[in-house]
């Protein structure tokens, strides 16, 4: 799932952008969660997790969208920033905060599609994003960097997160796990294994080496898994 935040003081503009994002997600079969904040301070105070994409209105009373983007960039170097403005000249300043793109008000389906076609690829391949996992044994919550996950294994409803720092026991399904992780980076090689393609070392017959572990590649998952791996490797070489 891609987490999107809209920081916009105008209710009509926020509702329009939310609707257009919903229509885009439905047309492209994407899974988005969209949260709207009426001003930047609320965004910083109330946002309970790091979003993947933030749409900032540039001109807002108090803390401007540009200043808010600078503040956000100090905390999160990889979050994707898109400016929404009716004053195009201000969008040029976005380069100072590594903004990915901008939309001129009023937003429309074409402008949203143009931007989202580009930034969803960036969001899907962001290995620095983090997700929270609750350890079933200790009850502690770990913030995992996506790039540090080798693969996730399921047996009945018991999950094991195999990571660079060690294994974490959890409860759930691979479907629920897969919905939280970048779709272009993680793929199933078997009904019981969800693999981080970044850590694939070797593919041999019906086996794949992930990190230091050799996992089976099932007949039912083989075609899609190899296609996902080929696509991932091809995009990484660009």
GROMACS elastic network, one bead per residue, 0.5 to 0.9 nm:
[ bonds ]
;  ai    aj funct       b0    kb
    1    30     6  0.77992   500
    1    31     6  0.50551   500
    1    32     6  0.55577   500
    1    33     6  0.70021   500
    1   124     6  0.89130   500
    1   178     6  0.84495   500
    1   179     6  0.52915   500
    1   181     6  0.65513   500
    1   182     6  0.72922   500
    1   183     6  0.82946   500
    2    30     6  0.82003   500
    2    31     6  0.63898   500
    2    33     6  0.63663   500
    2    34     6  0.86378   500
    2    51     6  0.77686   500
    2    52     6  0.61215   500
    2    53     6  0.77563   500
    2   120     6  0.79457   500
    2   123     6  0.71343   500
    2   124     6  0.76646   500
    2   179     6  0.89957   500
    2   180     6  0.77768   500
    2   181     6  0.85065   500
    2   182     6  0.79605   500
    3    31     6  0.88409   500
    3    32     6  0.59362   500
    3    34     6  0.62767   500
    3    35     6  0.80983   500
    3    49     6  0.89165   500
    3    50     6  0.79984   500
    3    52     6  0.51814   500
    3    53     6  0.65163   500
    3    54     6  0.86573   500
    4    32     6  0.69226   500
    4    33     6  0.59608   500
    4    35     6  0.63740   500
    4    36     6  0.85794   500
    4    51     6  0.56479   500
    4    52     6  0.60289   500
    4    54     6  0.58082   500
    4    55     6  0.77383   500
    5    33     6  0.83792   500
    5    34     6  0.57584   500
    5    36     6  0.57677   500
    5    37     6  0.74018   500
    5    43     6  0.81951   500
    5    47     6  0.86215   500
    5    51     6  0.63691   500
    5    52     6  0.81524   500
    5    53     6  0.63701   500
    5    55     6  0.62177   500
    5    56     6  0.84639   500
    6    14     6  0.70135   500
    6    17     6  0.82239   500
    6    18     6  0.80092   500
    6    34     6  0.73233   500
    6    35     6  0.61965   500
    6    37     6  0.60997   500
    6    38     6  0.83462   500
    6    43     6  0.87749   500
    6    53     6  0.86194   500
    6    54     6  0.59018   500
    6    56     6  0.63623   500
    6    57     6  0.81909   500
    7    14     6  0.79778   500
    7    35     6  0.86276   500
    7    36     6  0.59619   500
    7    38     6  0.59407   500
    7    39     6  0.58983   500
    7    40     6  0.61936   500
    7    42     6  0.87850   500
    7    43     6  0.69428   500
    7    54     6  0.73184   500
    7    55     6  0.60074   500
    7    57     6  0.62327   500
    7    65     6  0.78272   500
    8    11     6  0.74137   500
    8    13     6  0.73236   500
    8    14     6  0.58694   500
    8    36     6  0.72874   500
    8    37     6  0.63203   500
    8    38     6  0.52164   500
    8    39     6  0.61524   500
    8    40     6  0.81205   500
    8    55     6  0.79756   500
    8    56     6  0.64789   500
    8    57     6  0.52687   500
    8    58     6  0.85998   500
    8    59     6  0.89557   500
    8    60     6  0.75763   500
    8    65     6  0.85771   500
    8    84     6  0.86619   500
    9    13     6  0.82338   500
    9    14     6  0.75959   500
    9    37     6  0.75778   500
    9    39     6  0.56767   500
    9    40     6  0.89141   500
    9    57     6  0.77007   500
    9    59     6  0.89345   500
    9    60     6  0.64949   500
    9    61     6  0.83266   500
   10    13     6  0.54238   500
   10    14     6  0.61744   500
   10    15     6  0.86586   500
   10    38     6  0.74402   500
   10    57     6  0.89717   500
   10    60     6  0.88834   500
   11    14     6  0.51025   500
   11    15     6  0.60591   500
   11    16     6  0.85424   500
   11    38     6  0.79195   500
   12    15     6  0.51639   500
   12    16     6  0.61150   500
   12    17     6  0.86470   500
   13    16     6  0.51262   500
   13    17     6  0.62016   500
   13    18     6  0.85546   500
   13   105     6  0.80415   500
   13   106     6  0.72158   500
   13   107     6  0.78386   500
   14    17     6  0.52747   500
   14    18     6  0.60936   500
   14    19     6  0.86002   500
   14    36     6  0.71930   500
   14    37     6  0.88688   500
   14    38     6  0.86119   500
   15    18     6  0.50797   500
   15    19     6  0.61189   500
   15    20     6  0.86215   500
   15    36     6  0.89086   500
   16    19     6  0.51957   500
   16    20     6  0.62049   500
   16    21     6  0.86245   500
   16   106     6  0.83873   500
   16   107     6  0.72499   500
   16   108     6  0.82812   500
   17    20     6  0.51042   500
   17    21     6  0.60908   500
   17    22     6  0.85432   500
   17   106     6  0.88517   500
   17   107     6  0.65059   500
   17   108     6  0.80291   500
   17   112     6  0.80748   500
   18    21     6  0.51955   500
   18    22     6  0.62199   500
   18    23     6  0.87407   500
   18    34     6  0.72061   500
   18    35     6  0.87189   500
   18    36     6  0.82754   500
   19    22     6  0.50488   500
   19    23     6  0.62569   500
   19    24     6  0.86302   500
   20    23     6  0.50624   500
   20    24     6  0.61151   500
   20    25     6  0.85775   500
   20   107     6  0.81604   500
   20   108     6  0.71261   500
   20   109     6  0.60372   500
   20   112     6  0.69328   500
   20   113     6  0.86752   500
   21    24     6  0.50054   500
   21    25     6  0.60967   500
   21    26     6  0.86046   500
   21    32     6  0.83557   500
   21    34     6  0.84314   500
   21   109     6  0.84619   500
   21   112     6  0.70979   500
   21   113     6  0.84057   500
   21   116     6  0.84709   500
   22    25     6  0.51220   500
   22    26     6  0.62210   500
   22    27     6  0.86479   500
   22    32     6  0.78599   500
   22    34     6  0.86979   500
   23    26     6  0.51635   500
   23    27     6  0.61734   500
   23    28     6  0.86391   500
   23   109     6  0.83158   500
   24    27     6  0.51655   500
   24    28     6  0.61190   500
   24    29     6  0.82717   500
   24    30     6  0.79669   500
   24   109     6  0.77571   500
   24   112     6  0.77426   500
   24   113     6  0.66097   500
   24   116     6  0.81649   500
   25    28     6  0.52582   500
   25    29     6  0.55932   500
   25    31     6  0.64164   500
   25    32     6  0.67674   500
   26    29     6  0.51552   500
   26    30     6  0.65577   500
   26    31     6  0.82605   500
   27    30     6  0.79094   500
   31   179     6  0.77542   500
   35    47     6  0.85903   500
   36    43     6  0.82330   500
   37    40     6  0.70632   500
   37    41     6  0.86354   500
   37    42     6  0.61069   500
   37    43     6  0.55347   500
   37    46     6  0.85097   500
   37    47     6  0.87347   500
   38    41     6  0.86563   500
   38    42     6  0.69263   500
   38    43     6  0.78675   500
   39    42     6  0.55831   500
   39    43     6  0.65791   500
   39    60     6  0.73426   500
   39    61     6  0.81816   500
   39    62     6  0.84396   500
   39    63     6  0.79055   500
   39    64     6  0.87233   500
   39    65     6  0.86360   500
   40    44     6  0.63545   500
   40    45     6  0.86102   500
   40    56     6  0.83893   500
   40    60     6  0.85551   500
   40    62     6  0.86544   500
   40    63     6  0.65164   500
   40    64     6  0.75737   500
   40    65     6  0.70328   500
   40    68     6  0.61410   500
   40    69     6  0.89964   500
   41    44     6  0.51713   500
   41    45     6  0.60456   500
   41    46     6  0.83486   500
   41    62     6  0.89910   500
   41    63     6  0.75011   500
   41    68     6  0.83055   500
   42    46     6  0.55274   500
   42    47     6  0.76594   500
   43    46     6  0.54532   500
   43    47     6  0.54054   500
   44    47     6  0.59331   500
   44    48     6  0.88391   500
   44    68     6  0.88990   500
   44    72     6  0.84222   500
   45    48     6  0.83021   500
   47    50     6  0.74284   500
   47    51     6  0.83509   500
   49   131     6  0.87581   500
   50    76     6  0.82014   500
   50    79     6  0.79189   500
   50   129     6  0.79055   500
   50   130     6  0.78168   500
   51    54     6  0.67477   500
   51    79     6  0.69149   500
   51    80     6  0.84448   500
   51   129     6  0.87103   500
   52    78     6  0.82746   500
   52    79     6  0.54191   500
   52    80     6  0.60853   500
   52    81     6  0.87408   500
   52   123     6  0.60168   500
   52   124     6  0.89136   500
   52   126     6  0.85225   500
   52   129     6  0.74811   500
   53    79     6  0.60628   500
   53    81     6  0.59202   500
   53    82     6  0.74212   500
   53   119     6  0.79711   500
   53   120     6  0.85450   500
   53   123     6  0.73617   500
   54    69     6  0.88317   500
   54    79     6  0.74808   500
   54    80     6  0.62217   500
   54    81     6  0.50447   500
   54    82     6  0.61456   500
   54    83     6  0.82777   500
   55    80     6  0.86310   500
   55    81     6  0.61518   500
   55    83     6  0.55980   500
   55    84     6  0.65116   500
   55   102     6  0.85872   500
   56    59     6  0.88668   500
   56    64     6  0.88207   500
   56    65     6  0.52736   500
   56    66     6  0.76728   500
   56    68     6  0.81047   500
   56    69     6  0.74451   500
   56    81     6  0.73106   500
   56    82     6  0.62896   500
   56    84     6  0.58720   500
   56    85     6  0.83958   500
   57    60     6  0.67547   500
   57    64     6  0.79176   500
   57    65     6  0.54023   500
   57    66     6  0.82299   500
   57    82     6  0.87626   500
   57    83     6  0.58642   500
   57    85     6  0.57698   500
   58    64     6  0.58511   500
   58    66     6  0.55897   500
   58    67     6  0.85938   500
   58    68     6  0.89278   500
   58    83     6  0.63901   500
   58    84     6  0.64384   500
   58    85     6  0.57771   500
   58    86     6  0.86987   500
   58    87     6  0.84906   500
   58    90     6  0.76148   500
   58    91     6  0.79732   500
   59    63     6  0.88610   500
   59    64     6  0.56740   500
   59    65     6  0.62135   500
   59    66     6  0.81018   500
   59    84     6  0.89894   500
   59    85     6  0.71716   500
   59    86     6  0.86868   500
   59    87     6  0.85747   500
   60    63     6  0.67457   500
   60    64     6  0.50470   500
   60    65     6  0.64795   500
   61    64     6  0.64438   500
   63    66     6  0.82211   500
   63    67     6  0.62867   500
   63    68     6  0.63941   500
   64    67     6  0.52430   500
   64    68     6  0.60817   500
   64    69     6  0.85252   500
   65    69     6  0.60222   500
   65    70     6  0.86568   500
   65    83     6  0.78238   500
   66    69     6  0.50671   500
   66    70     6  0.63953   500
   66    71     6  0.87612   500
   66    83     6  0.82931   500
   66    90     6  0.86794   500
   66    91     6  0.88620   500
   66    93     6  0.79031   500
   66    94     6  0.73195   500
   66    97     6  0.82686   500
   67    70     6  0.50883   500
   67    71     6  0.63122   500
   67    72     6  0.86450   500
   68    71     6  0.50274   500
   68    72     6  0.60979   500
   68    73     6  0.85303   500
   69    73     6  0.59923   500
   69    74     6  0.86331   500
   69    81     6  0.73303   500
   69    94     6  0.86223   500
   69    97     6  0.66969   500
   69    99     6  0.84720   500
   70    73     6  0.50925   500
   70    74     6  0.64036   500
   70    96     6  0.82255   500
   70    97     6  0.58646   500
   71    74     6  0.53221   500
   71    75     6  0.68949   500
   71    76     6  0.89449   500
   72    75     6  0.52852   500
   72    76     6  0.60267   500
   72    77     6  0.81603   500
   72    79     6  0.83195   500
   73    76     6  0.50355   500
   73    77     6  0.53119   500
   73    78     6  0.78713   500
   73    79     6  0.74995   500
   73    81     6  0.88741   500
   73    97     6  0.65864   500
   73    98     6  0.83846   500
   74    77     6  0.66980   500
   76    79     6  0.58842   500
   77    80     6  0.87569   500
   78   126     6  0.75435   500
   78   128     6  0.70489   500
   78   129     6  0.77485   500
   79   123     6  0.81910   500
   79   126     6  0.87738   500
   79   129     6  0.81987   500
   80    98     6  0.84141   500
   80    99     6  0.68547   500
   80   100     6  0.62950   500
   80   101     6  0.89643   500
   80   119     6  0.72977   500
   80   122     6  0.78788   500
   80   123     6  0.73069   500
   81    94     6  0.86856   500
   81    97     6  0.82675   500
   81    98     6  0.75537   500
   81   100     6  0.57298   500
   81   101     6  0.72578   500
   81   102     6  0.85428   500
   82    94     6  0.85153   500
   82    99     6  0.58304   500
   82   100     6  0.57868   500
   82   101     6  0.50230   500
   82   102     6  0.51145   500
   82   103     6  0.74416   500
   82   115     6  0.83580   500
   82   119     6  0.89230   500
   83    91     6  0.67758   500
   83    94     6  0.75540   500
   83    99     6  0.73824   500
   83   100     6  0.84750   500
   83   101     6  0.66051   500
   83   103     6  0.62239   500
   83   104     6  0.84146   500
   84    87     6  0.89624   500
   84    91     6  0.82707   500
   84   101     6  0.89768   500
   84   102     6  0.56502   500
   84   104     6  0.58646   500
   84   105     6  0.65282   500
   84   106     6  0.87210   500
   84   107     6  0.80202   500
   85    88     6  0.65032   500
   85    90     6  0.79322   500
   85    91     6  0.73821   500
   85   102     6  0.75585   500
   85   103     6  0.64569   500
   85   104     6  0.51734   500
   85   105     6  0.55100   500
   85   106     6  0.82767   500
   86    90     6  0.89981   500
   86   103     6  0.84345   500
   86   104     6  0.53931   500
   86   106     6  0.74040   500
   87    90     6  0.59169   500
   87    91     6  0.73595   500
   87   104     6  0.75410   500
   87   105     6  0.84054   500
   88    91     6  0.52722   500
   88    92     6  0.73887   500
   88   102     6  0.85942   500
   88   103     6  0.87205   500
   88   104     6  0.67929   500
   89    92     6  0.58725   500
   89    93     6  0.79412   500
   90    93     6  0.56475   500
   90    94     6  0.75346   500
   91    94     6  0.52918   500
   91    95     6  0.81055   500
   91    99     6  0.88658   500
   91   101     6  0.84711   500
   91   102     6  0.66263   500
   91   103     6  0.88756   500
   92    95     6  0.62269   500
   92    96     6  0.84523   500
   93    96     6  0.57646   500
   93    97     6  0.77867   500
   93    99     6  0.87945   500
   94    97     6  0.55025   500
   94    98     6  0.62724   500
   94    99     6  0.50572   500
   94   100     6  0.81472   500
   94   101     6  0.81079   500
   94   102     6  0.83978   500
   95    99     6  0.57067   500
   95   100     6  0.82247   500
   96    99     6  0.76066   500
   99   102     6  0.78299   500
  100   115     6  0.85938   500
  100   118     6  0.87146   500
  100   119     6  0.72434   500
  101   115     6  0.66443   500
  101   118     6  0.89044   500
  101   119     6  0.83451   500
  102   111     6  0.89478   500
  102   115     6  0.75763   500
  103   106     6  0.82085   500
  103   107     6  0.64527   500
  103   108     6  0.88807   500
  103   111     6  0.63609   500
  103   112     6  0.73048   500
  103   115     6  0.77154   500
  104   107     6  0.62040   500
  104   108     6  0.89267   500
  104   111     6  0.79484   500
  105   108     6  0.81612   500
  107   110     6  0.83336   500
  107   111     6  0.64179   500
  107   112     6  0.68245   500
  108   111     6  0.55028   500
  108   112     6  0.62162   500
  108   113     6  0.85598   500
  109   112     6  0.52496   500
  109   113     6  0.59909   500
  109   114     6  0.85297   500
  110   113     6  0.51811   500
  110   114     6  0.61197   500
  110   115     6  0.87152   500
  111   114     6  0.51285   500
  111   115     6  0.63035   500
  111   116     6  0.85393   500
  112   115     6  0.52867   500
  112   116     6  0.59154   500
  112   117     6  0.83645   500
  113   116     6  0.51190   500
  113   117     6  0.57965   500
  113   118     6  0.85346   500
  114   117     6  0.54997   500
  114   118     6  0.67828   500
  115   118     6  0.54012   500
  115   119     6  0.62285   500
  115   120     6  0.84637   500
  116   119     6  0.50878   500
  116   120     6  0.55583   500
  116   121     6  0.83047   500
  117   120     6  0.59290   500
  117   121     6  0.70002   500
  118   121     6  0.57977   500
  118   122     6  0.69972   500
  119   123     6  0.61321   500
  119   124     6  0.85016   500
  120   124     6  0.59218   500
  120   125     6  0.84982   500
  121   124     6  0.51476   500
  121   125     6  0.62756   500
  121   126     6  0.86828   500
  121   184     6  0.79929   500
  122   125     6  0.53237   500
  122   126     6  0.61768   500
  123   126     6  0.52291   500
  123   127     6  0.87939   500
  123   129     6  0.86301   500
  123   182     6  0.74368   500
  124   127     6  0.83125   500
  124   181     6  0.80132   500
  124   183     6  0.60015   500
  124   184     6  0.57587   500
  124   185     6  0.71330   500
  125   128     6  0.89105   500
  125   182     6  0.62709   500
  125   183     6  0.81211   500
  125   184     6  0.63164   500
  125   185     6  0.62603   500
  126   129     6  0.59478   500
  126   146     6  0.79821   500
  126   147     6  0.81763   500
  126   182     6  0.74635   500
  126   185     6  0.87946   500
  127   130     6  0.81766   500
  127   145     6  0.69729   500
  127   146     6  0.50924   500
  127   148     6  0.80766   500
  127   182     6  0.81748   500
  127   185     6  0.83634   500
  127   198     6  0.89763   500
  128   145     6  0.56856   500
  128   146     6  0.60690   500
  128   147     6  0.61496   500
  128   148     6  0.87128   500
  129   144     6  0.83292   500
  129   145     6  0.58055   500
  129   146     6  0.58175   500
  129   147     6  0.79445   500
  130   143     6  0.60592   500
  130   144     6  0.52051   500
  130   146     6  0.56381   500
  130   147     6  0.86788   500
  131   142     6  0.81831   500
  131   143     6  0.55596   500
  131   144     6  0.53420   500
  131   145     6  0.67013   500
  131   146     6  0.70644   500
  131   180     6  0.76947   500
  131   181     6  0.82531   500
  132   141     6  0.64235   500
  132   142     6  0.55778   500
  132   144     6  0.61338   500
  133   140     6  0.83792   500
  133   141     6  0.55232   500
  133   142     6  0.52459   500
  133   143     6  0.64409   500
  133   144     6  0.71378   500
  133   161     6  0.88559   500
  133   168     6  0.81437   500
  133   170     6  0.74446   500
  134   137     6  0.87889   500
  134   138     6  0.84007   500
  134   139     6  0.59966   500
  134   140     6  0.57024   500
  134   142     6  0.62775   500
  134   143     6  0.89159   500
  134   168     6  0.83005   500
  134   169     6  0.81087   500
  134   170     6  0.64563   500
  134   171     6  0.86618   500
  135   138     6  0.56474   500
  135   140     6  0.54499   500
  135   141     6  0.61504   500
  135   142     6  0.74318   500
  135   168     6  0.59411   500
  135   169     6  0.54454   500
  135   170     6  0.54785   500
  135   171     6  0.85914   500
  136   139     6  0.55261   500
  136   140     6  0.80159   500
  136   168     6  0.79617   500
  136   169     6  0.54338   500
  136   171     6  0.67284   500
  137   140     6  0.81878   500
  137   168     6  0.86557   500
  137   169     6  0.67590   500
  137   170     6  0.79737   500
  138   141     6  0.87451   500
  142   168     6  0.88536   500
  144   147     6  0.84058   500
  144   148     6  0.70059   500
  144   149     6  0.75493   500
  144   163     6  0.84823   500
  145   148     6  0.53799   500
  145   149     6  0.71838   500
  146   149     6  0.56187   500
  146   150     6  0.89216   500
  146   181     6  0.74583   500
  146   182     6  0.83293   500
  146   196     6  0.86245   500
  147   150     6  0.78756   500
  147   163     6  0.89561   500
  147   196     6  0.78797   500
  147   198     6  0.75942   500
  147   199     6  0.86624   500
  148   162     6  0.88254   500
  148   163     6  0.55749   500
  148   164     6  0.53893   500
  148   165     6  0.77555   500
  149   152     6  0.76991   500
  149   161     6  0.70916   500
  149   162     6  0.60976   500
  149   164     6  0.64929   500
  149   165     6  0.88545   500
  149   195     6  0.84973   500
  149   196     6  0.66562   500
  149   199     6  0.84657   500
  150   161     6  0.78577   500
  150   162     6  0.54988   500
  150   163     6  0.52479   500
  150   164     6  0.70290   500
  150   194     6  0.88827   500
  150   195     6  0.64849   500
  150   196     6  0.54601   500
  150   197     6  0.83546   500
  150   198     6  0.81925   500
  150   199     6  0.60728   500
  150   200     6  0.84705   500
  150   210     6  0.65205   500
  150   211     6  0.63593   500
  151   160     6  0.85009   500
  151   161     6  0.64043   500
  151   162     6  0.54226   500
  151   163     6  0.72088   500
  151   186     6  0.83241   500
  151   193     6  0.67644   500
  151   194     6  0.54592   500
  151   196     6  0.55534   500
  151   197     6  0.88463   500
  151   199     6  0.85767   500
  151   210     6  0.75200   500
  151   211     6  0.88343   500
  152   159     6  0.68660   500
  152   160     6  0.57091   500
  152   162     6  0.59272   500
  152   163     6  0.86174   500
  152   174     6  0.76964   500
  152   177     6  0.82546   500
  152   192     6  0.81994   500
  152   193     6  0.57729   500
  152   194     6  0.51295   500
  152   195     6  0.66054   500
  152   196     6  0.85066   500
  153   158     6  0.82116   500
  153   159     6  0.55893   500
  153   160     6  0.50890   500
  153   161     6  0.65380   500
  153   162     6  0.76798   500
  153   174     6  0.77844   500
  153   192     6  0.55782   500
  153   194     6  0.65694   500
  153   195     6  0.87573   500
  154   157     6  0.64143   500
  154   158     6  0.55515   500
  154   160     6  0.63783   500
  154   161     6  0.89394   500
  154   171     6  0.87173   500
  154   172     6  0.81816   500
  154   173     6  0.69945   500
  154   174     6  0.67130   500
  154   191     6  0.84063   500
  154   192     6  0.51063   500
  154   193     6  0.66668   500
  154   194     6  0.87550   500
  155   158     6  0.52428   500
  155   159     6  0.65785   500
  155   160     6  0.84778   500
  155   192     6  0.68074   500
  156   159     6  0.82919   500
  156   172     6  0.88915   500
  156   173     6  0.84351   500
  157   170     6  0.86407   500
  157   171     6  0.57446   500
  157   172     6  0.52795   500
  157   173     6  0.59974   500
  157   174     6  0.88456   500
  158   169     6  0.72721   500
  158   170     6  0.60454   500
  158   172     6  0.63308   500
  158   173     6  0.78098   500
  159   168     6  0.81599   500
  159   169     6  0.58636   500
  159   171     6  0.52725   500
  159   172     6  0.62581   500
  159   173     6  0.71842   500
  159   174     6  0.78751   500
  160   167     6  0.64319   500
  160   168     6  0.56125   500
  160   170     6  0.60672   500
  160   171     6  0.83198   500
  161   166     6  0.81967   500
  161   167     6  0.54364   500
  161   168     6  0.50034   500
  161   169     6  0.64939   500
  161   170     6  0.75437   500
  162   165     6  0.82959   500
  162   166     6  0.62129   500
  162   168     6  0.67819   500
  163   166     6  0.51200   500
  163   167     6  0.58428   500
  163   168     6  0.78443   500
  164   167     6  0.82344   500
  164   211     6  0.88054   500
  172   175     6  0.85371   500
  172   176     6  0.70054   500
  172   177     6  0.77551   500
  173   176     6  0.54203   500
  173   177     6  0.64932   500
  173   178     6  0.86985   500
  174   178     6  0.58597   500
  174   179     6  0.85262   500
  174   191     6  0.84311   500
  174   192     6  0.76432   500
  174   193     6  0.78888   500
  174   194     6  0.71559   500
  175   178     6  0.51425   500
  175   179     6  0.63419   500
  176   179     6  0.53353   500
  176   180     6  0.69121   500
  177   180     6  0.54543   500
  177   181     6  0.67247   500
  177   194     6  0.86648   500
  178   181     6  0.53246   500
  178   182     6  0.78804   500
  178   183     6  0.75041   500
  178   186     6  0.74876   500
  178   187     6  0.82719   500
  178   194     6  0.75413   500
  179   182     6  0.80188   500
  179   183     6  0.78793   500
  180   183     6  0.86385   500
  181   184     6  0.88459   500
  181   185     6  0.78918   500
  181   186     6  0.69045   500
  182   185     6  0.54677   500
  182   186     6  0.62900   500
  183   186     6  0.56767   500
  183   187     6  0.73915   500
  184   187     6  0.77764   500
  184   197     6  0.86041   500
  184   228     6  0.73731   500
  184   229     6  0.89710   500
  184   231     6  0.82527   500
  184   232     6  0.66224   500
  185   195     6  0.82295   500
  185   196     6  0.58458   500
  185   197     6  0.55114   500
  185   198     6  0.68438   500
  185   228     6  0.82509   500
  185   229     6  0.84419   500
  185   232     6  0.68047   500
  186   194     6  0.64140   500
  186   195     6  0.53524   500
  186   197     6  0.58456   500
  186   198     6  0.84021   500
  186   228     6  0.84272   500
  187   193     6  0.84557   500
  187   194     6  0.55224   500
  187   195     6  0.53509   500
  187   196     6  0.68054   500
  187   197     6  0.70469   500
  187   224     6  0.82738   500
  187   225     6  0.60479   500
  187   228     6  0.67417   500
  187   229     6  0.79618   500
  188   191     6  0.67754   500
  188   192     6  0.78847   500
  188   193     6  0.57039   500
  188   195     6  0.58722   500
  188   196     6  0.89245   500
  188   217     6  0.85695   500
  188   221     6  0.66794   500
  188   222     6  0.87019   500
  188   224     6  0.82821   500
  188   225     6  0.61679   500
  189   192     6  0.80893   500
  189   193     6  0.60596   500
  189   194     6  0.65423   500
  189   195     6  0.68252   500
  189   207     6  0.87678   500
  189   208     6  0.80444   500
  189   215     6  0.79707   500
  189   216     6  0.70475   500
  189   218     6  0.63882   500
  189   220     6  0.88156   500
  189   221     6  0.55433   500
  189   222     6  0.63700   500
  189   224     6  0.83389   500
  189   225     6  0.55489   500
  189   226     6  0.83864   500
  190   193     6  0.51873   500
  190   194     6  0.73633   500
  190   215     6  0.83875   500
  190   216     6  0.66859   500
  190   217     6  0.54565   500
  190   218     6  0.50418   500
  190   219     6  0.82232   500
  190   220     6  0.76680   500
  190   221     6  0.57647   500
  190   222     6  0.78735   500
  190   225     6  0.87126   500
  191   194     6  0.80372   500
  191   218     6  0.76418   500
  191   220     6  0.84802   500
  191   221     6  0.75240   500
  193   215     6  0.79201   500
  193   216     6  0.85970   500
  193   217     6  0.89877   500
  195   198     6  0.86152   500
  195   199     6  0.80315   500
  195   200     6  0.79693   500
  195   210     6  0.74537   500
  196   199     6  0.57758   500
  196   200     6  0.71282   500
  196   210     6  0.78872   500
  197   200     6  0.52534   500
  197   201     6  0.89147   500
  197   210     6  0.81269   500
  197   228     6  0.83635   500
  197   229     6  0.63369   500
  197   232     6  0.72434   500
  197   233     6  0.84797   500
  198   201     6  0.85749   500
  198   210     6  0.88203   500
  198   232     6  0.82902   500
  198   233     6  0.86252   500
  199   209     6  0.83748   500
  199   210     6  0.54644   500
  199   211     6  0.56693   500
  200   203     6  0.77279   500
  200   208     6  0.70340   500
  200   209     6  0.58548   500
  200   211     6  0.66322   500
  200   229     6  0.86685   500
  201   208     6  0.76123   500
  201   209     6  0.54268   500
  201   210     6  0.58649   500
  201   211     6  0.67310   500
  201   212     6  0.85167   500
  202   207     6  0.83436   500
  202   208     6  0.57480   500
  202   209     6  0.50651   500
  202   210     6  0.75022   500
  202   214     6  0.89871   500
  203   206     6  0.76932   500
  203   207     6  0.59561   500
  203   209     6  0.63660   500
  204   207     6  0.53014   500
  204   208     6  0.62381   500
  204   209     6  0.82955   500
  205   208     6  0.81825   500
  205   217     6  0.83458   500
  206   215     6  0.86378   500
  206   216     6  0.59891   500
  206   218     6  0.69508   500
  206   219     6  0.80961   500
  206   222     6  0.79917   500
  207   214     6  0.64721   500
  207   215     6  0.55895   500
  207   217     6  0.51833   500
  207   218     6  0.85261   500
  208   213     6  0.82878   500
  208   214     6  0.56435   500
  208   215     6  0.53286   500
  208   216     6  0.64006   500
  208   217     6  0.66488   500
  209   212     6  0.65986   500
  209   213     6  0.55705   500
  209   215     6  0.62235   500
  209   216     6  0.88886   500
  210   213     6  0.53537   500
  210   214     6  0.62728   500
  210   215     6  0.72536   500
  211   214     6  0.82422   500
  217   220     6  0.85340   500
  217   221     6  0.68354   500
  217   222     6  0.59017   500
  217   225     6  0.82468   500
  218   221     6  0.53949   500
  218   222     6  0.57403   500
  219   222     6  0.51806   500
  219   223     6  0.77830   500
  220   223     6  0.74916   500
  220   224     6  0.85284   500
  221   224     6  0.57646   500
  221   225     6  0.58847   500
  221   226     6  0.85484   500
  222   225     6  0.51850   500
  222   226     6  0.60868   500
  222   227     6  0.84842   500
  223   226     6  0.54540   500
  223   227     6  0.61913   500
  223   228     6  0.86643   500
  224   228     6  0.60028   500
  224   229     6  0.85007   500
  225   228     6  0.50973   500
  225   229     6  0.61413   500
  225   230     6  0.86144   500
  226   229     6  0.50149   500
  226   230     6  0.61025   500
  226   231     6  0.85763   500
  227   230     6  0.51178   500
  227   231     6  0.61740   500
  227   232     6  0.85704   500
  228   231     6  0.51580   500
  228   232     6  0.60988   500
  228   233     6  0.86343   500
  229   232     6  0.50764   500
  229   233     6  0.61351   500
  229   234     6  0.84594   500
  230   233     6  0.52441   500
  230   234     6  0.60229   500
  230   235     6  0.86307   500
  231   234     6  0.50614   500
  231   235     6  0.61636   500
  231   236     6  0.85430   500
  232   235     6  0.53036   500
  232   236     6  0.61359   500
  232   237     6  0.88073   500
  233   236     6  0.50897   500
  233   237     6  0.64150   500
  234   237     6  0.54203   500
  234   238     6  0.68460   500
  235   238     6  0.53440   500
